[in-house]
Amino acid sequence: MKEWLRACTVMLVRWWTHMYTRGLDAEIRRRRCAEIESDLWESLHDRENRRAAGMQILGRCARGAPADISWRLEQSATGGRIMRRKLTLASLTAFVVAGLLWSLASLSKPLPLPSLPSKPVPIYVERHKGPPPPPRPGPSWEEFVAKVNGKRR
């Protein structure tokens, strides 16, 4: 993801956090914003997913918005109609902006796919020859008795 697109995604998350924590007690708001900032920092500095961090942050923001609204209404003792309207408007705006950023990100150069592994080297290959032939049948009882007694028929 391009740097400016990643920066726009981070700004969108910060704006969304600012919107749904507006009107809360200062300490609760500060703690929630610190949690989000910590999560953003970890996502942006993850070495394994550095290139896809912006898209992951954007997706998590979009998927987490309903939970954020629910959290906000739990925190607020006055979760009346006005607060719900403001949060609904803010969430709709965030979804539209997230959709625009997602569209812009999809127009940028896609991430290269990892190469396929080489053909595996067989450890043990042997042609199936079938089972060995059955053993020759032994002598009949009469032949055995005759052999033991030293007589041949």
N, CA, C and O of each residue as an XYZ file, in Angstrom:
612
protein
N       0.855     -1.174      0.000
C       0.000      0.000      0.000
C       0.893      1.226      0.000
O       1.916      1.250      0.684
N       0.526      2.220     -0.741
C       1.343      3.426     -0.820
C       1.314      4.171      0.509
O       0.352      4.070      1.271
N       2.378      4.916      0.774
C       2.500      5.623      2.053
C       1.359      6.603      2.287
O       0.822      6.666      3.393
N       0.981      7.365      1.273
C      -0.088      8.358      1.473
C      -1.421      7.676      1.759
O      -2.253      8.207      2.495
N      -1.620      6.490      1.169
C      -2.848      5.744      1.420
C      -2.842      5.183      2.841
O      -3.871      5.177      3.516
N      -1.684      4.717      3.288
C      -1.556      4.228      4.666
C      -1.793      5.371      5.650
O      -2.452      5.186      6.673
N      -1.252      6.562      5.339
C      -1.454      7.721      6.210
C      -2.933      8.113      6.262
O      -3.442      8.472      7.324
N      -3.622      8.044      5.121
C      -5.064      8.356      5.096
C      -5.847      7.343      5.929
O      -6.801      7.708      6.616
N      -5.455      6.092      5.871
C      -6.125      5.064      6.657
C      -5.941      5.322      8.147
O      -6.895      5.215      8.918
N      -4.727      5.660      8.553
C      -4.459      5.951      9.967
C      -5.255      7.181     10.400
O      -5.810      7.200     11.498
N      -5.316      8.203      9.552
C      -6.102      9.396      9.886
C      -7.580      9.058     10.023
O      -8.257      9.588     10.904
N      -8.088      8.177      9.158
C      -9.490      7.769      9.245
C      -9.758      7.060     10.563
O     -10.779      7.321     11.199
N      -8.872      6.175     10.987
C      -9.052      5.461     12.258
C      -9.018      6.440     13.421
O      -9.830      6.342     14.342
N      -8.092      7.374     13.386
C      -8.020      8.367     14.467
C      -9.268      9.245     14.492
O      -9.788      9.555     15.564
N      -9.745      9.642     13.322
C     -10.968     10.454     13.244
C     -12.149      9.665     13.802
O     -12.940     10.192     14.584
N     -12.266      8.383     13.390
C     -13.354      7.555     13.875
C     -13.288      7.408     15.396
O     -14.318      7.474     16.067
N     -12.097      7.213     15.942
C     -11.942      7.097     17.391
C     -12.358      8.393     18.069
O     -13.021      8.373     19.106
N     -11.971      9.509     17.487
C     -12.352     10.821     18.021
C     -13.873     10.982     18.012
O     -14.445     11.520     18.959
N     -14.527     10.518     16.946
C     -15.977     10.679     16.822
C     -16.732      9.833     17.843
O     -17.643     10.331     18.504
N     -16.366      8.563     17.979
C     -17.187      7.737     18.868
C     -16.815      7.873     20.339
O     -17.521      7.350     21.202
N     -15.712      8.569     20.643
C     -15.396      8.816     22.056
C     -15.769     10.238     22.478
O     -15.582     10.607     23.637
N     -16.283     11.017     21.567
C     -16.656     12.405     21.878
C     -17.737     12.418     22.965
O     -18.704     11.657     22.908
N     -17.556     13.280     23.936
C     -18.547     13.439     24.992
C     -18.345     12.512     26.177
O     -19.112     12.578     27.138
N     -17.348     11.662     26.140
C     -17.076     10.772     27.270
C     -16.227     11.478     28.318
O     -15.680     12.554     28.074
N     -16.128     10.865     29.465
C     -15.234     11.341     30.502
C     -13.807     11.367     29.944
O     -13.416     10.473     29.194
N     -13.041     12.381     30.308
C     -11.708     12.582     29.727
C     -10.790     11.378     29.941
O     -10.034     11.014     29.040
N     -10.844     10.759     31.118
C      -9.955      9.619     31.396
C     -10.323      8.399     30.553
O      -9.441      7.720     30.028
N     -11.619      8.117     30.422
C     -12.061      6.987     29.600
C     -11.676      7.231     28.138
O     -11.199      6.326     27.454
N     -11.887      8.445     27.677
C     -11.549      8.788     26.288
C     -10.048      8.664     26.046
O      -9.621      8.120     25.027
N      -9.249      9.171     26.988
C      -7.790      9.109     26.837
C      -7.316      7.655     26.788
O      -6.454      7.307     25.981
N      -7.885      6.802     27.660
C      -7.499      5.388     27.681
C      -7.850      4.692     26.365
O      -7.047      3.932     25.824
N      -9.057      4.960     25.855
C      -9.476      4.315     24.601
C      -8.605      4.774     23.436
O      -8.181      3.963     22.612
N      -8.341      6.077     23.373
C      -7.476      6.589     22.287
C      -6.066      6.003     22.384
O      -5.440      5.717     21.364
N      -5.570      5.825     23.608
C      -4.241      5.228     23.793
C      -4.239      3.772     23.323
O      -3.263      3.319     22.725
N      -5.325      3.036     23.588
C      -5.427      1.652     23.105
C      -5.370      1.610     21.582
O      -4.656      0.793     20.999
N      -6.120      2.485     20.953
C      -6.161      2.516     19.482
C      -4.801      2.913     18.917
O      -4.338      2.316     17.945
N      -4.155      3.918     19.519
C      -2.831      4.350     19.061
C      -1.815      3.213     19.194
O      -0.984      3.011     18.309
N      -1.886      2.484     20.288
C      -0.980      1.352     20.482
C      -1.203      0.289     19.409
O      -0.252     -0.259     18.853
N      -2.458      0.011     19.133
C      -2.791     -0.979     18.111
C      -2.313     -0.517     16.732
O      -1.780     -1.311     15.956
N      -2.507      0.769     16.434
C      -2.022      1.304     15.152
C      -0.502      1.176     15.048
O       0.024      0.760     14.015
N       0.195      1.535     16.119
C       1.651      1.470     16.094
C       2.117      0.036     15.853
O       3.005     -0.201     15.035
N       1.510     -0.933     16.575
C       1.905     -2.332     16.402
C       1.628     -2.814     14.977
O       2.438     -3.535     14.394
N       0.496     -2.420     14.425
C       0.152     -2.848     13.067
C       1.118     -2.262     12.040
O       1.518     -2.953     11.103
N       1.489     -1.014     12.207
C       2.378     -0.364     11.243
C       3.829     -0.831     11.369
O       4.596     -0.724     10.412
N       4.211     -1.346     12.533
C       5.598     -1.773     12.733
C       5.754     -3.290     12.719
O       6.812     -3.803     13.084
N       4.738     -3.999     12.311
C       4.812     -5.455     12.187
C       5.647     -5.773     10.950
O       5.259     -5.413      9.838
N       6.773     -6.433     11.123
C       7.685     -6.694     10.002
C       7.113     -7.666      8.991
O       7.394     -7.555      7.798
N       6.318     -8.615      9.447
C       5.791     -9.629      8.540
C       4.726     -9.071      7.605
O       4.663     -9.462      6.440
N       3.892     -8.167      8.099
C       2.775     -7.657      7.300
C       2.914     -6.173      6.996
O       1.913     -5.461      6.918
N       4.125     -5.705      6.826
C       4.350     -4.274      6.643
C       3.646     -3.728      5.400
O       3.076     -2.638      5.440
N       3.683     -4.474      4.305
C       3.099     -3.959      3.060
C       1.578     -3.965      3.100
O       0.941     -3.111      2.484
N       0.992     -4.910      3.813
C      -0.462     -5.020      3.845
C      -1.062     -4.391      5.102
O      -2.256     -4.546      5.360
N      -0.251     -3.686      5.880
C      -0.733     -3.137      7.154
C      -1.891     -2.166      6.955
O      -2.860     -2.204      7.713
N      -1.808     -1.304      5.960
C      -2.864     -0.317      5.740
C      -4.204     -0.962      5.438
O      -5.236     -0.543      5.962
N      -4.185     -1.982      4.589
C      -5.427     -2.667      4.251
C      -5.980     -3.410      5.465
O      -7.194     -3.451      5.666
N      -5.106     -3.994      6.269
C      -5.561     -4.690      7.468
C      -6.176     -3.706      8.459
O      -7.207     -3.998      9.065
N      -5.553     -2.551      8.627
C      -6.079     -1.540      9.539
C      -7.440     -1.066      9.049
O      -8.375     -0.925      9.838
N      -7.552     -0.821      7.755
C      -8.816     -0.367      7.183
C      -9.906     -1.420      7.363
O     -11.031     -1.087      7.737
N      -9.589     -2.670      7.103
C     -10.564     -3.737      7.279
C     -10.982     -3.900      8.726
O     -12.161     -4.107      9.014
N     -10.026     -3.808      9.641
C     -10.352     -3.933     11.060
C     -11.192     -2.768     11.540
O     -12.063     -2.936     12.394
N     -10.938     -1.594     10.999
C     -11.749     -0.421     11.359
C     -13.191     -0.625     10.906
O     -14.128     -0.368     11.662
N     -13.363     -1.084      9.683
C     -14.714     -1.286      9.148
C     -15.446     -2.393      9.910
O     -16.624     -2.253     10.237
N     -14.742     -3.492     10.191
C     -15.396     -4.593     10.908
C     -15.651     -4.259     12.370
O     -16.594     -4.778     12.968
N     -14.822     -3.400     12.949
C     -14.953     -3.089     14.371
C     -15.868     -1.931     14.696
O     -16.159     -1.690     15.868
N     -16.337     -1.195     13.674
C     -17.187     -0.025     13.929
C     -18.447     -0.376     14.719
O     -18.778      0.354     15.653
N     -19.168     -1.454     14.397
C     -20.347     -1.771     15.216
C     -19.990     -2.048     16.681
O     -20.724     -1.647     17.584
N     -18.882     -2.721     16.913
C     -18.454     -2.973     18.295
C     -18.072     -1.668     18.990
O     -18.331     -1.501     20.182
N     -17.449     -0.732     18.243
C     -17.105      0.567     18.817
C     -18.358      1.324     19.234
O     -18.397      1.933     20.303
N     -19.376      1.284     18.389
C     -20.631      1.971     18.712
C     -21.271      1.331     19.944
O     -21.750      2.032     20.836
N     -21.274      0.026     19.989
C     -21.834     -0.676     21.145
C     -21.065     -0.323     22.416
O     -21.669     -0.078     23.460
N     -19.742     -0.296     22.331
C     -18.915      0.076     23.476
C     -19.239      1.486     23.940
O     -19.349      1.752     25.137
N     -19.391      2.383     22.976
C     -19.675      3.791     23.290
C     -21.010      3.932     24.007
O     -21.129      4.691     24.968
N     -22.008      3.200     23.537
C     -23.321      3.289     24.174
C     -23.300      2.686     25.581
O     -24.036      3.135     26.460
N     -22.465      1.679     25.794
C     -22.321      1.119     27.143
C     -21.653      2.114     28.083
O     -22.002      2.189     29.261
N     -20.690      2.878     27.565
C     -19.956      3.834     28.395
C     -20.789      5.051     28.752
O     -20.571      5.689     29.782
N     -21.735      5.360     27.900
C     -22.510      6.578     28.079
C     -23.770      6.295     28.882
O     -24.545      5.400     28.544
N     -23.966      7.047     29.926
C     -25.196      6.914     30.704
C     -26.358      7.553     29.951
O     -27.515      7.192     30.164
N     -26.049      8.500     29.075
C     -27.092      9.180     28.290
C     -27.005      8.708     26.852
O     -26.712      9.504     25.961
N     -27.251      7.439     26.608
C     -27.193      6.895     25.251
C     -28.504      7.121     24.533
O     -29.091      6.179     24.000
N     -28.967      8.343     24.513
C     -30.260      8.670     23.923
C     -30.229      8.709     22.408
O     -29.254      8.304     21.775
N     -31.329      9.210     21.838
C     -31.486      9.229     20.383
C     -30.485     10.162     19.702
O     -29.995      9.857     18.615
N     -30.185     11.275     20.323
C     -29.261     12.232     19.697
C     -27.878     11.605     19.549
O     -27.250     11.721     18.497
N     -27.400     10.934     20.613
C     -26.082     10.293     20.555
C     -26.088      9.191     19.499
O     -25.116      9.052     18.757
N     -27.143      8.418     19.417
C     -27.218      7.350     18.426
C     -27.217      7.907     17.019
O     -26.591      7.334     16.127
N     -27.904      9.008     16.807
C     -27.903      9.626     15.469
C     -26.504     10.101     15.098
O     -26.052      9.887     13.973
N     -25.822     10.741     16.034
C     -24.464     11.223     15.761
C     -23.528     10.053     15.433
O     -22.739     10.115     14.490
N     -23.634      8.992     16.230
C     -22.776      7.837     15.985
C     -23.124      7.153     14.672
O     -22.231      6.684     13.965
N     -24.396      7.090     14.338
C     -24.796      6.488     13.067
C     -24.258      7.306     11.904
O     -23.723      6.746     10.947
N     -24.393      8.620     11.979
C     -23.868      9.491     10.918
C     -22.352      9.359     10.808
O     -21.807      9.278      9.707
N     -21.680      9.337     11.949
C     -20.222      9.197     11.932
C     -19.811      7.848     11.350
O     -18.851      7.768     10.585
N     -20.541      6.779     11.715
C     -20.173      5.457     11.194
C     -20.434      5.365      9.697
O     -19.641      4.764      8.973
N     -21.523      5.944      9.222
C     -21.780      5.943      7.782
C     -20.695      6.708      7.031
O     -20.235      6.278      5.974
N     -20.301      7.829      7.583
C     -19.224      8.611      6.958
C     -17.929      7.804      6.945
O     -17.215      7.782      5.942
N     -17.631      7.146      8.057
C     -16.406      6.337      8.123
C     -16.444      5.208      7.110
O     -15.428      4.910      6.482
N     -17.606      4.571      6.939
C     -17.716      3.483      5.965
C     -17.539      3.993      4.540
O     -16.915      3.321      3.718
N     -18.074      5.157      4.239
C     -17.915      5.719      2.888
C     -16.449      6.041      2.631
O     -15.912      5.708      1.574
N     -15.806      6.685      3.592
C     -14.388      7.018      3.430
C     -13.560      5.739      3.341
O     -12.630      5.656      2.538
N     -13.892      4.738      4.163
C     -13.167      3.464      4.109
C     -13.342      2.807      2.746
O     -12.395      2.245      2.196
N     -14.540      2.878      2.209
C     -14.780      2.320      0.875
C     -13.976      3.032     -0.191
O     -13.436      2.395     -1.096
N     -13.892      4.344     -0.091
C     -13.081      5.104     -1.057
C     -11.603      4.732     -0.933
O     -10.922      4.534     -1.940
N     -11.114      4.639      0.290
C      -9.710      4.257      0.476
C      -9.460      2.842     -0.022
O      -8.413      2.557     -0.605
N     -10.423      1.956      0.208
C     -10.287      0.573     -0.264
C     -10.219      0.555     -1.785
O      -9.423     -0.180     -2.369
N     -11.052      1.363     -2.417
C     -11.040      1.436     -3.882
C      -9.714      1.967     -4.393
O      -9.153      1.434     -5.350
N      -9.212      3.014     -3.759
C      -7.920      3.565     -4.177
C      -6.806      2.542     -3.978
O      -5.902      2.430     -4.806
N      -6.877      1.802     -2.881
C      -5.847      0.796     -2.618
C      -5.912     -0.326     -3.640
O      -4.879     -0.878     -4.016
N      -7.104     -0.668     -4.092
C      -7.208     -1.761     -5.065
C      -6.691     -1.333     -6.433
O      -6.320     -2.180     -7.246
N      -6.663     -0.031     -6.696
C      -6.126      0.448     -7.969
C      -4.598      0.449     -7.976
O      -3.978      0.426     -9.040
N      -3.999      0.475     -6.801
C      -2.538      0.470     -6.747
C      -2.027     -0.922     -7.105
O      -2.800     -1.872     -7.224
N      -0.734     -1.022     -7.272
C      -0.111     -2.273     -7.701
C      -0.357     -3.365     -6.665
O      -0.076     -3.164     -5.483
N      -0.879     -4.519     -7.088
C      -1.154     -5.584     -6.113
C       0.132     -6.191     -5.570
O       1.190     -6.115     -6.194
N       0.014     -6.788     -4.406
C       1.165     -7.452     -3.806
C       1.533     -8.677     -4.629
O       0.644     -9.394     -5.089
N       2.812     -8.931     -4.822
C       3.185    -10.120     -5.591
C       2.868    -11.386     -4.809
O       3.005    -11.437     -3.587
N       2.447    -12.389     -5.538
C       2.166    -13.677     -4.912
C       3.477    -14.409     -4.648
O       4.425    -14.270     -5.420
N       3.543    -15.176     -3.582
C       4.775    -15.931     -3.334
C       4.959    -16.992     -4.410
O       3.989    -17.514     -4.959
N       6.217    -17.302     -4.702
C       6.483    -18.304     -5.724
C       6.130    -19.689     -5.204
O       6.164    -19.954     -4.002
N       5.796    -20.551     -6.129
C       5.444    -21.919     -5.754
C       6.697    -22.682     -5.347
O       7.779    -22.400     -5.861
N       6.574    -23.629     -4.448
C       7.753    -24.418     -4.072
C       8.173    -25.309     -5.236
O       7.367    -25.639     -6.106
N       9.434    -25.686     -5.236
C       9.924    -26.555     -6.304
C       9.291    -27.940     -6.171
O       8.724    -28.291     -5.137
N       9.407    -28.718     -7.255
C       8.829    -30.056     -7.267
C       9.507    -30.894     -6.179
O      10.734    -30.923     -6.093
N       8.719    -31.567     -5.360
C       9.339    -32.336     -4.283
C      10.161    -33.506     -4.818
O       9.805    -34.134     -5.815
N      11.243    -33.773     -4.147
C      12.101    -34.888     -4.513
C      11.597    -36.118     -3.763
O      11.529    -36.103     -2.534
N      11.244    -37.177     -4.479
C      10.726    -38.349     -3.772
C      11.803    -38.984     -2.908
O      12.950    -39.122     -3.334
N      11.443    -39.359     -1.730
C      12.393    -39.973     -0.810
C      12.537    -41.460     -1.127
O      13.647    -41.992     -1.109
N      11.456    -42.113     -1.409
C      11.499    -43.549     -1.643
C      10.574    -43.864     -2.812
O       9.355    -43.729     -2.711
N      11.162    -44.278     -3.900
C      10.370    -44.643     -5.070
C      10.802    -46.043     -5.499
O      11.984    -46.280     -5.749
N       9.876    -46.943     -5.583
C      10.163    -48.286     -6.043
C       8.934    -48.754     -6.808
O       7.795    -48.569     -6.381
N       9.203    -49.352     -7.927
C       8.070    -49.882     -8.683
C       7.459    -51.033     -7.919
O       8.154    -51.842     -7.304
N       6.182    -51.083     -7.973
C       5.476    -52.151     -7.275
C       5.579    -53.414     -8.108
O       5.070    -53.471     -9.228
N       6.229    -54.413     -7.570
C       6.450    -55.657     -8.306
C       5.424    -56.710     -7.953
O       5.414    -57.774     -8.570
N       4.602    -56.471     -7.034
C       3.623    -57.475     -6.631
C       4.206    -58.377     -5.567
O       5.408    -58.348     -5.302
N       3.363    -59.168     -4.967
C       3.866    -60.053     -3.906
C       4.679    -61.200     -4.503
O       4.497    -61.554     -5.668
N       5.559    -61.770     -3.716
C       6.341    -62.901     -4.231
C       5.410    -64.096     -4.480
O       4.319    -64.174     -3.916
N       5.856    -65.011     -5.323
C       5.003    -66.176     -5.589
C       4.822    -67.012     -4.322
O       5.678    -66.999     -3.437
N       3.710    -67.735     -4.241
C       3.499    -68.558     -3.037
C       4.507    -69.698     -3.000
O       4.999    -70.123     -4.045
N       4.819    -70.199     -1.809
C       5.784    -71.303     -1.717
C       5.212    -72.587     -2.343
O       4.001    -72.785     -2.435
N       6.150    -73.443     -2.766
C       5.741    -74.727     -3.342
C       4.996    -75.525     -2.297
O       5.395    -75.537     -1.132
N       3.944    -76.177     -2.676
C       3.240    -76.971     -1.663
C       4.128    -78.110     -1.154
O       4.925    -78.679     -1.899
N       3.972    -78.420      0.111
C       4.753    -79.487      0.722
C       4.225    -80.866      0.288
O       3.228    -80.974     -0.425
N       4.910    -81.882      0.732
C       4.492    -83.241      0.352
C       3.154    -83.604      1.012
O       2.784    -83.044      2.045
N       2.469    -84.515      0.416
C       1.222    -84.996      1.011
C       1.567    -85.849      2.223
O       2.744    -86.118      2.463
N       0.585    -86.278      2.985
C       0.827    -87.060      4.191
C       1.470    -88.395      3.865
O       2.380    -88.831      4.570
N       1.025    -89.028      2.843
C       1.595    -90.329      2.476
C       3.050    -90.177      2.061
O       3.889    -90.991      2.448
N       3.360    -89.152      1.284
C       4.745    -88.920      0.859
C       5.632    -88.629      2.062
O       6.776    -89.081      2.113
N       5.119    -87.888      3.018
C       5.875    -87.553      4.212
C       6.186    -88.817      5.031
O       7.317    -89.016      5.475
N       5.172    -89.660      5.222
C       5.369    -90.892      5.998
C       6.356    -91.802      5.274
O       7.208    -92.434      5.899
N       6.234    -91.859      3.977
C       7.141    -92.704      3.208
C       8.569    -92.181      3.296
O       9.511    -92.968      3.383
N       8.740    -90.867      3.276
C      10.073    -90.280      3.362
C      10.672    -90.532      4.727
O      11.859    -90.836      4.842
N       9.859    -90.410      5.760
C      10.364    -90.639      7.095
C      10.741    -92.103      7.286
O      11.759    -92.396      7.913
N       9.973    -92.994      6.778
C      10.260    -94.431      6.913
C      11.314    -94.894      5.917
O      11.712    -96.058      5.954
N      11.765    -94.044      5.055
C      12.806    -94.381      4.106
C      12.291    -95.062      2.855
O      13.073    -95.569      2.051
N      11.023    -95.075      2.694
C      10.453    -95.697      1.519
C       9.989    -94.589      0.582
O       9.465    -93.555      0.996
N      10.203    -94.850     -0.651
C       9.701    -93.905     -1.670
C       8.650    -94.589     -2.444
O       8.774    -95.778     -2.737
N       7.681    -93.937     -2.769
C       6.637    -94.517     -3.586
C       6.941    -94.408     -5.012
O       6.153    -94.853     -5.847
